[in-house]
Amino acid sequence: VNTYNALSNQVPFGGFKTSGHGRECGEYGLEAYTEVKSVIMKVHEKNS
């Protein structure tokens, strides 16, 4: 009741024809907005 586009997070949503709205939600939509980065840290060993 009173909901609009109540979709699961796993369901990709696509725009309509030439509306300018691309694919959003879902795994592939998330990958479009992410970038892999590396972090290098010096870790001190704990003496046992």
N, CA, C and O atoms as a CHARMM CRD file, in Angstrom:
* protein
*
  192
    1    1 VAL  N      0.84500  -1.17800   0.00000 PROA 1      0.00000
    2    1 VAL  CA     0.00000   0.00000   0.00000 PROA 1      0.00000
    3    1 VAL  C      0.88800   1.23800   0.00000 PROA 1      0.00000
    4    1 VAL  O      1.86400   1.30800   0.74700 PROA 1      0.00000
    5    2 ASN  N      0.55500   2.19300  -0.82100 PROA 2      0.00000
    6    2 ASN  CA     1.27500   3.46000  -0.91700 PROA 2      0.00000
    7    2 ASN  C      2.76500   3.28300  -1.17400 PROA 2      0.00000
    8    2 ASN  O      3.58100   3.98800  -0.58000 PROA 2      0.00000
    9    3 THR  N      3.12800   2.35800  -2.04500 PROA 3      0.00000
   10    3 THR  CA     4.53500   2.19700  -2.40400 PROA 3      0.00000
   11    3 THR  C      4.69300   2.37000  -3.90400 PROA 3      0.00000
   12    3 THR  O      3.76300   2.12700  -4.67400 PROA 3      0.00000
   13    4 TYR  N      5.86400   2.78600  -4.30100 PROA 4      0.00000
   14    4 TYR  CA     6.15900   2.97100  -5.71400 PROA 4      0.00000
   15    4 TYR  C      7.45700   2.23900  -6.02900 PROA 4      0.00000
   16    4 TYR  O      8.46800   2.45200  -5.36000 PROA 4      0.00000
   17    5 ASN  N      7.43500   1.39400  -7.02600 PROA 5      0.00000
   18    5 ASN  CA     8.61200   0.61800  -7.41600 PROA 5      0.00000
   19    5 ASN  C      9.22200  -0.13900  -6.24800 PROA 5      0.00000
   20    5 ASN  O     10.42900  -0.05700  -6.01800 PROA 5      0.00000
   21    6 ALA  N      8.41700  -0.86100  -5.52000 PROA 6      0.00000
   22    6 ALA  CA     8.90900  -1.65400  -4.39200 PROA 6      0.00000
   23    6 ALA  C      9.59200  -2.90200  -4.93700 PROA 6      0.00000
   24    6 ALA  O      8.97100  -3.95600  -5.06700 PROA 6      0.00000
   25    7 LEU  N     10.87500  -2.77000  -5.25300 PROA 7      0.00000
   26    7 LEU  CA    11.63400  -3.86200  -5.84000 PROA 7      0.00000
   27    7 LEU  C     12.68200  -4.36300  -4.86000 PROA 7      0.00000
   28    7 LEU  O     13.12600  -3.63400  -3.97300 PROA 7      0.00000
   29    8 SER  N     13.06000  -5.58900  -5.03200 PROA 8      0.00000
   30    8 SER  CA    14.15100  -6.15800  -4.25500 PROA 8      0.00000
   31    8 SER  C     15.45900  -5.50500  -4.68700 PROA 8      0.00000
   32    8 SER  O     15.56500  -5.03800  -5.82100 PROA 8      0.00000
   33    9 ASN  N     16.45600  -5.46400  -3.80800 PROA 9      0.00000
   34    9 ASN  CA    17.75000  -4.87100  -4.14500 PROA 9      0.00000
   35    9 ASN  C     18.47500  -5.63300  -5.24100 PROA 9      0.00000
   36    9 ASN  O     19.34700  -5.07100  -5.90300 PROA 9      0.00000
   37   10 GLN  N     18.13500  -6.89900  -5.44700 PROA 10     0.00000
   38   10 GLN  CA    18.80000  -7.70700  -6.45800 PROA 10     0.00000
   39   10 GLN  C     18.20800  -7.51900  -7.85500 PROA 10     0.00000
   40   10 GLN  O     18.78200  -8.00600  -8.82900 PROA 10     0.00000
   41   11 VAL  N     17.09500  -6.83500  -7.97400 PROA 11     0.00000
   42   11 VAL  CA    16.42700  -6.67200  -9.26100 PROA 11     0.00000
   43   11 VAL  C     16.90300  -5.38300  -9.92400 PROA 11     0.00000
   44   11 VAL  O     16.66400  -4.30000  -9.38900 PROA 11     0.00000
   45   12 PRO  N     17.58000  -5.47400 -11.09500 PROA 12     0.00000
   46   12 PRO  CA    18.00300  -4.25200 -11.76500 PROA 12     0.00000
   47   12 PRO  C     16.80200  -3.48700 -12.31600 PROA 12     0.00000
   48   12 PRO  O     15.83000  -4.08700 -12.77600 PROA 12     0.00000
   49   13 PHE  N     16.87700  -2.17900 -12.26700 PROA 13     0.00000
   50   13 PHE  CA    15.80700  -1.34200 -12.79600 PROA 13     0.00000
   51   13 PHE  C     16.34400  -0.60600 -14.00900 PROA 13     0.00000
   52   13 PHE  O     17.39900   0.02400 -13.92900 PROA 13     0.00000
   53   14 GLY  N     15.64800  -0.67300 -15.11700 PROA 14     0.00000
   54   14 GLY  CA    16.07700   0.01800 -16.32700 PROA 14     0.00000
   55   14 GLY  C     15.10700   1.12000 -16.68800 PROA 14     0.00000
   56   14 GLY  O     13.91200   1.03400 -16.40500 PROA 14     0.00000
   57   15 GLY  N     15.63200   2.15300 -17.31500 PROA 15     0.00000
   58   15 GLY  CA    14.78400   3.24700 -17.76100 PROA 15     0.00000
   59   15 GLY  C     13.89300   2.80600 -18.90900 PROA 15     0.00000
   60   15 GLY  O     13.92500   1.64700 -19.32100 PROA 15     0.00000
   61   16 PHE  N     13.11200   3.72100 -19.41600 PROA 16     0.00000
   62   16 PHE  CA    12.17100   3.40400 -20.48400 PROA 16     0.00000
   63   16 PHE  C     12.58700   4.10700 -21.77100 PROA 16     0.00000
   64   16 PHE  O     12.66300   5.33500 -21.82000 PROA 16     0.00000
   65   17 LYS  N     12.84800   3.34100 -22.78300 PROA 17     0.00000
   66   17 LYS  CA    13.22900   3.82600 -24.11500 PROA 17     0.00000
   67   17 LYS  C     14.32400   4.88000 -24.03200 PROA 17     0.00000
   68   17 LYS  O     15.41400   4.56900 -23.55100 PROA 17     0.00000
   69   18 THR  N     14.09100   6.10200 -24.47200 PROA 18     0.00000
   70   18 THR  CA    15.12200   7.14200 -24.46800 PROA 18     0.00000
   71   18 THR  C     14.91100   8.13700 -23.33600 PROA 18     0.00000
   72   18 THR  O     15.08200   9.34100 -23.52200 PROA 18     0.00000
   73   19 SER  N     14.54400   7.64100 -22.17700 PROA 19     0.00000
   74   19 SER  CA    14.26700   8.52800 -21.04800 PROA 19     0.00000
   75   19 SER  C     15.53400   9.10800 -20.43900 PROA 19     0.00000
   76   19 SER  O     15.47400  10.09000 -19.69900 PROA 19     0.00000
   77   20 GLY  N     16.69700   8.49900 -20.74900 PROA 20     0.00000
   78   20 GLY  CA    17.94700   8.96900 -20.16200 PROA 20     0.00000
   79   20 GLY  C     18.28900   8.27700 -18.86000 PROA 20     0.00000
   80   20 GLY  O     19.35100   8.52500 -18.28900 PROA 20     0.00000
   81   21 HSD  N     17.41200   7.41500 -18.38100 PROA 21     0.00000
   82   21 HSD  CA    17.67200   6.68200 -17.14900 PROA 21     0.00000
   83   21 HSD  C     18.31500   5.34800 -17.50300 PROA 21     0.00000
   84   21 HSD  O     17.75300   4.56200 -18.26600 PROA 21     0.00000
   85   22 GLY  N     19.49400   5.09800 -16.94600 PROA 22     0.00000
   86   22 GLY  CA    20.19300   3.84700 -17.23200 PROA 22     0.00000
   87   22 GLY  C     19.81100   2.76300 -16.24000 PROA 22     0.00000
   88   22 GLY  O     18.83900   2.89700 -15.49700 PROA 22     0.00000
   89   23 ARG  N     20.58300   1.69300 -16.23500 PROA 23     0.00000
   90   23 ARG  CA    20.34600   0.58000 -15.31500 PROA 23     0.00000
   91   23 ARG  C     20.83500   0.94700 -13.92700 PROA 23     0.00000
   92   23 ARG  O     21.94800   1.44500 -13.76400 PROA 23     0.00000
   93   24 GLU  N     20.01000   0.70200 -12.94300 PROA 24     0.00000
   94   24 GLU  CA    20.36700   0.98700 -11.56200 PROA 24     0.00000
   95   24 GLU  C     19.99700  -0.20200 -10.70100 PROA 24     0.00000
   96   24 GLU  O     19.20700  -1.05300 -11.10800 PROA 24     0.00000
   97   25 CYS  N     20.55600  -0.25600  -9.54100 PROA 25     0.00000
   98   25 CYS  CA    20.33200  -1.32200  -8.56500 PROA 25     0.00000
   99   25 CYS  C     20.98700  -2.60400  -9.04900 PROA 25     0.00000
  100   25 CYS  O     21.49300  -2.66000 -10.17000 PROA 25     0.00000
  101   26 GLY  N     20.98300  -3.60100  -8.23900 PROA 26     0.00000
  102   26 GLY  CA    21.59400  -4.87300  -8.60900 PROA 26     0.00000
  103   26 GLY  C     23.11000  -4.80500  -8.60900 PROA 26     0.00000
  104   26 GLY  O     23.69300  -3.73300  -8.44700 PROA 26     0.00000
  105   27 GLU  N     23.73700  -5.94000  -8.79000 PROA 27     0.00000
  106   27 GLU  CA    25.19800  -6.05300  -8.73400 PROA 27     0.00000
  107   27 GLU  C     25.88000  -5.23100  -9.82200 PROA 27     0.00000
  108   27 GLU  O     26.86200  -4.54200  -9.54500 PROA 27     0.00000
  109   28 TYR  N     25.38100  -5.29000 -11.05000 PROA 28     0.00000
  110   28 TYR  CA    26.03500  -4.59200 -12.14900 PROA 28     0.00000
  111   28 TYR  C     25.87100  -3.07400 -12.04000 PROA 28     0.00000
  112   28 TYR  O     26.76900  -2.32800 -12.43000 PROA 28     0.00000
  113   29 GLY  N     24.76400  -2.62200 -11.52700 PROA 29     0.00000
  114   29 GLY  CA    24.57800  -1.19200 -11.31000 PROA 29     0.00000
  115   29 GLY  C     25.53300  -0.66000 -10.26300 PROA 29     0.00000
  116   29 GLY  O     26.05500   0.44600 -10.40300 PROA 29     0.00000
  117   30 LEU  N     25.76800  -1.43200  -9.21900 PROA 30     0.00000
  118   30 LEU  CA    26.70900  -1.03600  -8.17200 PROA 30     0.00000
  119   30 LEU  C     28.12600  -0.98300  -8.72200 PROA 30     0.00000
  120   30 LEU  O     28.88100  -0.06900  -8.39000 PROA 30     0.00000
  121   31 GLU  N     28.49700  -1.94100  -9.55100 PROA 31     0.00000
  122   31 GLU  CA    29.83800  -1.95900 -10.13500 PROA 31     0.00000
  123   31 GLU  C     30.10000  -0.73600 -11.01100 PROA 31     0.00000
  124   31 GLU  O     31.24900  -0.31600 -11.14500 PROA 31     0.00000
  125   32 ALA  N     29.07200  -0.16500 -11.60200 PROA 32     0.00000
  126   32 ALA  CA    29.24600   1.01400 -12.44200 PROA 32     0.00000
  127   32 ALA  C     29.69100   2.22800 -11.63500 PROA 32     0.00000
  128   32 ALA  O     30.28500   3.15200 -12.19000 PROA 32     0.00000
  129   33 TYR  N     29.41300   2.23900 -10.33200 PROA 33     0.00000
  130   33 TYR  CA    29.75800   3.37400  -9.48400 PROA 33     0.00000
  131   33 TYR  C     30.93700   3.08900  -8.56100 PROA 33     0.00000
  132   33 TYR  O     31.24400   3.91200  -7.69900 PROA 33     0.00000
  133   34 THR  N     31.60700   1.94900  -8.71400 PROA 34     0.00000
  134   34 THR  CA    32.70900   1.60000  -7.82200 PROA 34     0.00000
  135   34 THR  C     34.02000   1.52400  -8.58600 PROA 34     0.00000
  136   34 THR  O     34.03800   1.34300  -9.80400 PROA 34     0.00000
  137   35 GLU  N     35.11100   1.66500  -7.85300 PROA 35     0.00000
  138   35 GLU  CA    36.44600   1.58200  -8.41700 PROA 35     0.00000
  139   35 GLU  C     37.31600   0.83800  -7.41700 PROA 35     0.00000
  140   35 GLU  O     37.27400   1.12600  -6.22000 PROA 35     0.00000
  141   36 VAL  N     38.10100  -0.11200  -7.89700 PROA 36     0.00000
  142   36 VAL  CA    38.97300  -0.89000  -7.02600 PROA 36     0.00000
  143   36 VAL  C     40.17500  -0.03900  -6.63800 PROA 36     0.00000
  144   36 VAL  O     40.81800   0.56400  -7.49800 PROA 36     0.00000
  145   37 LYS  N     40.47900   0.00800  -5.33900 PROA 37     0.00000
  146   37 LYS  CA    41.64600   0.72700  -4.84100 PROA 37     0.00000
  147   37 LYS  C     42.40200  -0.18200  -3.88800 PROA 37     0.00000
  148   37 LYS  O     41.82000  -1.08000  -3.27900 PROA 37     0.00000
  149   38 SER  N     43.70100   0.05400  -3.76200 PROA 38     0.00000
  150   38 SER  CA    44.53300  -0.73200  -2.85600 PROA 38     0.00000
  151   38 SER  C     45.00800   0.14600  -1.71300 PROA 38     0.00000
  152   38 SER  O     45.27500   1.33400  -1.89300 PROA 38     0.00000
  153   39 VAL  N     45.10900  -0.45200  -0.53600 PROA 39     0.00000
  154   39 VAL  CA    45.63800   0.23200   0.63900 PROA 39     0.00000
  155   39 VAL  C     46.79300  -0.60700   1.16200 PROA 39     0.00000
  156   39 VAL  O     46.62800  -1.79800   1.42600 PROA 39     0.00000
  157   40 ILE  N     47.96700   0.01200   1.31200 PROA 40     0.00000
  158   40 ILE  CA    49.14100  -0.69700   1.81100 PROA 40     0.00000
  159   40 ILE  C     49.47900  -0.12600   3.17900 PROA 40     0.00000
  160   40 ILE  O     49.66800   1.08100   3.32800 PROA 40     0.00000
  161   41 MET  N     49.55400  -0.99700   4.16900 PROA 41     0.00000
  162   41 MET  CA    49.83600  -0.57200   5.54200 PROA 41     0.00000
  163   41 MET  C     50.95900  -1.42300   6.11900 PROA 41     0.00000
  164   41 MET  O     51.08200  -2.60700   5.80400 PROA 41     0.00000
  165   42 LYS  N     51.77000  -0.80700   6.96300 PROA 42     0.00000
  166   42 LYS  CA    52.79700  -1.54900   7.67300 PROA 42     0.00000
  167   42 LYS  C     52.16400  -2.10300   8.94200 PROA 42     0.00000
  168   42 LYS  O     51.59500  -1.36100   9.74200 PROA 42     0.00000
  169   43 VAL  N     52.27200  -3.42300   9.11500 PROA 43     0.00000
  170   43 VAL  CA    51.67500  -4.08200  10.27600 PROA 43     0.00000
  171   43 VAL  C     52.80500  -4.60200  11.15200 PROA 43     0.00000
  172   43 VAL  O     53.67100  -5.34700  10.69300 PROA 43     0.00000
  173   44 HSD  N     52.78700  -4.20200  12.41500 PROA 44     0.00000
  174   44 HSD  CA    53.80900  -4.65800  13.35000 PROA 44     0.00000
  175   44 HSD  C     53.45600  -6.05000  13.85100 PROA 44     0.00000
  176   44 HSD  O     52.30600  -6.32400  14.19500 PROA 44     0.00000
  177   45 GLU  N     54.46300  -6.93100  13.89000 PROA 45     0.00000
  178   45 GLU  CA    54.23000  -8.27800  14.40100 PROA 45     0.00000
  179   45 GLU  C     54.16200  -8.24500  15.91800 PROA 45     0.00000
  180   45 GLU  O     54.91100  -7.52000  16.57200 PROA 45     0.00000
  181   46 LYS  N     53.26700  -9.02700  16.45700 PROA 46     0.00000
  182   46 LYS  CA    53.12400  -9.12100  17.90600 PROA 46     0.00000
  183   46 LYS  C     54.06600 -10.21800  18.40600 PROA 46     0.00000
  184   46 LYS  O     54.00700 -11.35100  17.92900 PROA 46     0.00000
  185   47 ASN  N     54.93200  -9.88700  19.36300 PROA 47     0.00000
  186   47 ASN  CA    55.84800 -10.88100  19.93000 PROA 47     0.00000
  187   47 ASN  C     55.08300 -11.83200  20.82600 PROA 47     0.00000
  188   47 ASN  O     54.29900 -11.39900  21.67100 PROA 47     0.00000
  189   48 SER  N     55.30700 -13.13900  20.64600 PROA 48     0.00000
  190   48 SER  CA    54.59200 -14.10400  21.48400 PROA 48     0.00000
  191   48 SER  C     55.53300 -14.97400  22.28200 PROA 48     0.00000
  192   48 SER  O     55.08500 -15.83800  23.03600 PROA 48     0.00000
